[in-house]
Amino acid sequence: MCLPFGYRIFPSWIVCLCLFAGFSKGLEFLPTPLQFKQLKTTNITSILNGQARLPCDISSPNLGERVILVLWFRLNSDTPIYSVDARDVEINRAGHWSAETAFGRRARFAWHETPSYLVVDGLVKEDKGVYRCRVDYRTSQTKNSLVNLTIIVPPSPPKILDENGNLIRSVAGPYLEGESLKLTCESKGGEPLPKLIWYRDGERWDTTDHSTLNGSTRNDVILARLRRDDLNTILSCEASNNNETVPASSFVLLDMLLAPLEVLVIEGRDRIYSANKEARFVCRSSGSRPPAAITWWLGGYRIAGSIDVVSQNGNSTTSTLSFILQTEHAGKLLVCRAENLRLKVLPLETATVLNMVYPPTLSVTFGKSLEGKSLKEGDDVYFECHVVANPAPLRVEWRHNGQRISQSVNKGVIINDRSLVLQKISRSQGGRYTCAAWNEEGGSESEPVLLNLQCKSY
């Protein structure tokens, strides 16, 4: 009669218990299928590796009745997996036994709670199923109850894949402005299959997931046309199949390549500079990612030596150029060019004309009619003074052998601003001729022109 308990497996007290429980209860160890259908079933849901509390009401409708035995079984099995023996002692001093093939040391029976329950720690997937709790009393009828234990296996963090199925670990891209973007959130595992939800910068974005033939869950999202303000967007995907644990999640940061939005000369434009002095120009470009490369060009030629500083947020680049201005730079176009070297787009430019002041630069030549002609006493001589100056010279003077020449029409010396005419020259008028000029920036003297005269032939 007691063989179903397995006397080779259980302690001797269970064998004795068979005699007591079996004869007193008419050997009704296992309810019939009809009786199972009539039993109340309590559904318990717990998390893998967590704790489950399987209820078993040990109270009796008869006042003063005492519990003598509590047995736990797997459904449709007459082999106990946990027992509480209170035949000879009060329930608070009862002996507890747990099968190593089932819960082992992970289980304990909390008899003092109402209702009482079997506590199982460290749940494993194999713990799921229907359990029967049998309570025997000294005189009252045996009571059975069923508990259906469901083990939820939380999903692992989902994977985020690009349009080619490649895993994205933290940064998606870089993408170009105007491109389309497709991302897939995929979750494998979890019982039941999880729900996948996309979030965009923390706001719920898309919940249209679907399961696949291999038992995974996917959710695809598409951004048809990326805009500049999509840069650094955080796209996260959460996988969850219960309300007890924190959803498993993964996220990516959206990176983009962006052309510069603007380039401005913010210092040095529309100023008047002096030649032979250092000038400083500052140019700033914003909107490029990565930060724009800035180059300087003067009169079509690149100038090196600028110092570039990128802002802390990487949004702008400031370039400072300092160099000594020369007279020949006057009126030339100084260009600041900004470009994203990773993009095949035209650079942005801004330019300023170098407005400069400088002292006169002078040179003296013979009049064109005298070029290559031998001069002799009695000829007329014509000199021209070529002046380059800004502002225009305040005064121009002519010199002969270092001495200032004054106009004397009677002596045939005629000065008309930047020209000198000597009529019927004499031998004494030979020598070195220069012109000198002054403006607000200073003055200078030309290189001399030598006047050699041949003797007049008779």
C-alpha positions in Angstrom: 0.0 0.0 0.0 2.9 2.4 0.7 5.0 1.5 -2.3 4.0 4.6 -4.3 5.9 6.6 -1.8 9.1 4.7 -2.6 10.4 3.3 0.6 13.9 3.1 -0.8 13.9 6.8 -1.4 12.1 8.4 1.6 12.9 8.3 5.3 11.3 5.6 7.4 8.8 8.0 9.0 7.1 8.4 5.6 6.7 4.6 5.4 5.0 4.7 8.8 3.0 7.7 7.6 1.6 5.5 4.8 0.0 3.2 7.3 -1.6 6.0 9.2 -2.6 8.2 6.2 -3.5 5.3 4.0 -5.8 3.3 6.3 -7.3 6.4 7.8 -8.0 8.1 4.5 -9.0 5.0 2.5 -5.7 5.0 0.5 -6.7 8.1 -1.4 -3.2 9.4 -2.1 -3.8 10.7 -5.7 -7.1 12.4 -6.6 -8.9 11.1 -9.7 -8.9 13.3 -13.0 -12.4 14.4 -12.1 -11.3 15.4 -8.7 -8.4 17.4 -10.2 -10.9 19.4 -12.4 -12.8 20.2 -9.3 -9.8 21.5 -7.4 -9.2 25.2 -7.2 -6.0 26.3 -9.1 -4.0 29.3 -8.1 -1.8 30.8 -10.8 1.5 32.1 -9.8 4.0 33.9 -12.1 7.6 34.5 -11.0 10.8 35.6 -12.7 13.7 33.3 -13.5 16.3 33.3 -10.7 13.8 35.0 -8.5 11.4 33.7 -5.8 8.0 32.0 -5.9 5.5 31.7 -3.1 3.2 28.7 -3.8 0.1 29.1 -1.5 -1.3 26.1 0.4 -4.1 26.8 2.9 -3.5 24.6 5.9 -6.5 26.0 7.9 -9.3 23.6 8.8 -13.1 24.4 8.9 -13.2 22.4 12.2 -12.3 24.4 15.2 -9.3 23.0 17.1 -8.3 20.7 14.3 -4.6 20.1 14.0 -2.4 19.6 10.9 -0.4 16.5 11.0 1.1 16.4 7.4 1.7 18.6 4.4 2.9 17.1 1.2 3.8 18.7 -2.1 3.6 16.8 -5.4 4.1 17.5 -9.0 0.7 17.1 -10.8 -0.2 13.5 -11.7 2.7 12.2 -9.5 2.3 10.4 -6.2 5.9 11.0 -5.2 6.3 13.9 -2.7 8.9 16.5 -3.4 8.4 18.4 -0.1 6.9 17.4 3.2 6.1 18.8 6.6 5.6 16.2 9.4 3.7 17.4 12.5 2.2 14.1 13.6 3.8 14.1 17.0 4.6 17.8 17.5 3.1 21.1 17.0 3.3 22.6 13.5 5.9 25.1 14.5 8.2 22.2 15.5 7.4 20.0 12.5 10.2 18.3 10.5 10.7 19.6 7.0 12.1 17.5 4.1 12.8 18.6 0.5 13.8 16.3 -2.4 17.2 17.1 -3.9 15.8 16.1 -7.3 13.3 19.0 -7.1 13.8 22.1 -5.0 16.4 20.8 -2.5 17.7 23.5 -0.2 15.9 26.2 -2.3 12.5 25.5 -0.7 11.0 26.2 2.8 7.5 26.1 4.0 6.1 29.3 5.7 3.4 27.7 7.9 2.8 30.8 10.0 1.5 32.9 7.1 -2.1 33.1 6.1 -2.4 31.4 3.8 0.7 29.3 4.3 3.0 29.0 1.3 6.0 27.1 0.0 8.8 29.5 -0.7 11.1 28.5 -3.6 14.3 30.6 -4.2 16.6 30.7 -7.2 13.9 29.6 -9.7 15.0 27.7 -12.8 13.1 27.0 -15.9 12.4 23.4 -14.9 10.5 24.7 -11.9 7.5 25.7 -14.0 4.5 23.5 -13.9 1.4 22.5 -11.8 1.9 21.5 -8.2 -0.5 19.8 -5.7 -0.4 20.6 -2.0 -2.0 17.9 0.2 -2.9 18.7 3.8 -3.8 15.9 6.2 -5.5 16.6 9.6 -5.8 14.4 12.6 -9.6 13.9 12.1 -10.8 16.2 9.3 -10.8 15.3 5.6 -7.7 15.6 3.6 -7.5 18.8 1.5 -5.9 19.2 -1.9 -5.1 22.4 -3.8 -3.3 23.1 -7.1 -0.8 25.8 -7.9 0.2 26.6 -11.5 3.7 28.1 -11.5 4.8 30.1 -14.6 8.4 31.0 -14.9 9.1 34.2 -16.9 12.5 34.3 -18.6 13.4 37.9 -19.1 14.8 38.7 -22.6 18.5 39.6 -23.0 19.4 43.1 -24.2 18.2 43.5 -27.8 20.5 44.0 -30.7 20.3 47.0 -33.1 21.2 46.3 -36.7 21.7 48.5 -39.7 20.1 48.1 -43.1 22.7 45.5 -44.0 22.1 43.4 -40.9 25.4 44.6 -39.3 25.4 45.0 -35.5 25.6 48.6 -34.3 27.3 48.8 -30.9 27.0 52.5 -29.9 27.0 54.9 -32.9 24.9 54.6 -36.0 26.5 56.3 -39.1 27.8 58.7 -40.0 24.9 59.4 -42.4 24.5 62.2 -44.9 21.9 64.9 -44.7 18.9 63.8 -46.8 19.7 60.1 -46.7 17.3 57.5 -45.4 17.9 55.4 -42.4 16.6 51.9 -41.5 17.4 50.3 -38.1 16.2 46.9 -36.8 15.8 46.0 -33.2 16.0 42.2 -32.7 15.5 40.2 -29.5 16.2 36.5 -29.1 15.1 34.5 -26.1 12.7 35.4 -23.4 9.6 33.4 -22.3 7.1 34.6 -23.4 8.5 36.5 -26.4 9.1 40.1 -25.4 7.4 43.3 -26.7 9.9 45.6 -28.5 9.4 49.4 -28.3 11.6 52.0 -30.0 12.2 55.3 -28.2 13.5 58.5 -29.8 15.3 60.8 -27.3 13.3 59.2 -24.5 9.9 59.6 -26.2 8.0 56.4 -27.3 8.4 56.2 -31.0 7.4 52.8 -32.5 5.8 49.7 -31.2 5.1 47.7 -34.4 7.1 44.6 -33.6 6.6 41.2 -35.1 7.9 37.6 -34.4 9.9 35.6 -36.9 10.1 31.9 -37.8 13.3 31.4 -35.7 11.5 32.6 -32.5 13.0 36.0 -32.4 11.2 39.4 -32.3 12.0 42.3 -34.6 10.9 45.9 -34.9 12.1 47.9 -37.9 12.1 51.7 -38.1 12.8 54.0 -41.0 13.7 57.7 -41.2 13.0 58.6 -44.8 15.0 61.8 -45.0 17.6 62.7 -42.4 17.7 66.3 -41.3 20.5 68.3 -39.7 18.7 68.3 -36.4 18.7 64.5 -36.3 22.4 64.7 -35.4 23.1 63.1 -31.9 19.5 61.7 -31.7 19.4 58.8 -29.2 17.5 55.9 -30.6 16.8 53.2 -28.0 15.0 49.9 -28.1 13.5 48.2 -25.1 12.5 44.5 -24.8 10.1 43.5 -22.0 7.9 40.6 -21.3 6.9 41.3 -17.7 6.1 44.1 -15.2 8.5 42.9 -12.5 12.0 43.5 -14.1 13.5 46.5 -15.7 13.2 46.2 -19.5 16.3 45.1 -21.3 17.5 47.9 -23.6 20.1 48.9 -26.2 20.7 52.3 -27.7 22.6 54.0 -30.5 23.7 57.6 -31.1 22.9 58.9 -34.6 26.0 60.5 -36.2 26.0 62.6 -39.4 28.3 64.2 -41.8 27.3 67.9 -42.3 28.6 70.6 -44.6 29.3 74.0 -43.2 26.3 76.3 -42.9 28.2 79.6 -42.9 31.6 81.2 -43.0 32.2 84.7 -41.7 35.1 87.1 -41.4 34.3 88.4 -38.0 37.4 90.5 -37.5 39.6 92.3 -40.0 36.9 93.1 -42.6 36.5 96.7 -43.9 39.5 98.0 -42.0 42.3 100.2 -43.3 45.8 98.6 -42.8 49.2 100.0 -43.0 51.9 98.4 -45.1 54.9 96.8 -43.3 52.8 96.2 -40.2 51.2 93.0 -38.9 47.5 92.5 -39.6 45.2 90.1 -37.8 42.2 88.4 -39.4 39.6 86.1 -37.8 37.3 83.8 -39.7 34.6 81.5 -38.2 32.7 78.7 -39.7 29.8 76.8 -38.1 27.5 73.9 -38.8 30.1 71.4 -40.2 30.6 67.9 -38.8 33.3 67.0 -38.4 34.5 70.6 -37.9 35.3 72.5 -41.0 38.8 72.8 -42.4 39.6 76.5 -42.9 42.2 77.8 -45.4 43.2 81.4 -46.3 43.9 82.6 -49.8 45.4 86.0 -50.9 45.3 87.0 -54.5 44.6 83.3 -55.5 47.5 81.9 -53.5 47.2 80.0 -50.2 48.6 81.5 -47.1 49.8 79.2 -44.3 50.3 79.9 -40.7 46.8 80.3 -39.4 45.8 78.9 -36.0 42.5 77.0 -35.8 40.4 76.4 -32.6 37.3 74.1 -32.5 34.5 75.0 -30.1 33.8 72.6 -27.2 30.7 71.3 -28.8 32.4 70.9 -32.2 29.9 73.1 -34.0 32.2 75.8 -35.0 35.8 76.4 -36.0 37.6 79.7 -35.5 40.7 80.5 -37.6 43.1 83.3 -36.9 45.6 84.6 -39.5 48.4 87.1 -38.8 51.0 88.3 -41.3 53.0 91.4 -42.3 51.2 93.3 -45.0 53.2 94.4 -48.0 52.5 97.2 -50.4 51.8 94.8 -53.2 48.9 93.3 -51.1 46.9 96.4 -51.5 43.6 95.9 -53.2 43.9 92.1 -53.3 41.2 89.8 -52.2 41.7 87.9 -49.0 39.5 84.8 -49.0 38.5 82.5 -46.0 37.4 79.1 -47.3 35.6 76.5 -45.1 35.0 72.9 -46.2 34.2 69.5 -44.8 37.0 67.3 -46.3 34.8 64.2 -46.0 32.1 65.6 -48.2 32.2 66.1 -52.0 30.5 69.5 -51.9 31.7 73.0 -52.8 33.4 74.9 -50.0 31.9 78.1 -48.5 33.9 81.3 -48.9 33.9 84.8 -47.6 36.3 87.5 -48.8 37.4 91.0 -48.1 39.4 93.4 -50.2 42.6 94.6 -48.4 42.2 98.3 -48.0 45.7 99.6 -47.2 47.6 102.8 -46.7 51.3 103.0 -47.4 54.1 105.5 -48.1 55.0 106.4 -51.7 57.0 104.1 -53.8 58.6 106.0 -56.6 60.6 105.5 -59.9 61.9 108.0 -62.5 62.0 107.3 -66.2 62.8 109.4 -69.3 59.8 110.4 -71.4 58.9 107.8 -74.0 60.0 109.9 -76.8 63.5 109.9 -75.4 63.9 106.1 -74.8 67.0 104.8 -76.4 68.0 108.2 -77.8 71.4 109.7 -77.2 71.1 113.2 -75.6 73.5 116.1 -76.2 73.8 119.6 -75.2 71.0 121.8 -76.4 68.4 119.0 -76.4 65.1 119.1 -74.5 64.8 116.4 -71.7 61.6 115.1 -70.2 61.4 113.0 -67.0 58.4 111.2 -65.5 58.0 110.4 -61.7 55.9 107.3 -61.2 54.3 107.3 -57.7 52.4 104.5 -56.0 50.9 105.7 -52.7 47.8 105.5 -50.6 46.7 108.0 -49.8 47.8 110.2 -52.7 51.0 112.1 -52.0 50.7 115.5 -50.4 53.9 116.7 -52.2 56.2 115.6 -54.9 59.6 117.2 -55.6 62.4 116.8 -58.0 66.1 116.6 -57.2 69.3 117.0 -59.1 72.3 115.4 -57.5 70.5 115.5 -54.2 69.5 119.1 -54.5 65.9 120.2 -54.8 64.9 121.6 -58.2 62.7 124.7 -58.3 60.8 125.6 -61.4 62.3 128.4 -63.5 60.6 128.9 -66.8 63.1 131.6 -67.8 65.9 129.0 -67.3 63.9 126.3 -69.1 63.0 124.3 -66.0 59.4 123.4 -66.0 57.8 121.2 -63.2 54.3 119.9 -63.6 53.6 117.7 -60.5 55.0 114.4 -61.6 56.9 115.5 -64.7 60.1 117.5 -65.2 61.1 119.3 -68.4 64.6 120.7 -69.0 64.8 122.8 -72.2 68.1 123.3 -74.1 70.1 121.4 -71.5 73.7 122.3 -70.8 76.6 120.2 -69.7 76.1 121.4 -66.1 72.7 119.8 -66.0 74.0 116.3 -66.5 74.0 114.0 -63.5 71.6 112.1 -61.2 67.9 112.9 -61.2 65.4 111.6 -58.6 61.9 112.4 -57.4 60.6 112.3 -53.8 57.1 112.3 -52.4 55.3 112.3 -49.0 51.9 111.3 -47.6 50.5 110.6 -44.1 52.3 107.3 -44.0 55.8 108.7 -44.7 58.0 109.7 -47.6 60.6 108.2 -49.9 62.9 109.0 -52.8 63.2 107.1 -56.1 66.3 105.5 -57.4 68.3 108.0 -59.5 68.3 108.2 -63.3 71.6 109.2 -64.8 71.6 111.9 -67.5 74.8 111.7 -69.7 75.2 114.4 -72.3 77.3 114.2 -75.4 79.2 117.3 -76.5 77.5 119.4 -79.1 79.2 119.0 -82.5 80.0 122.0 -84.6 
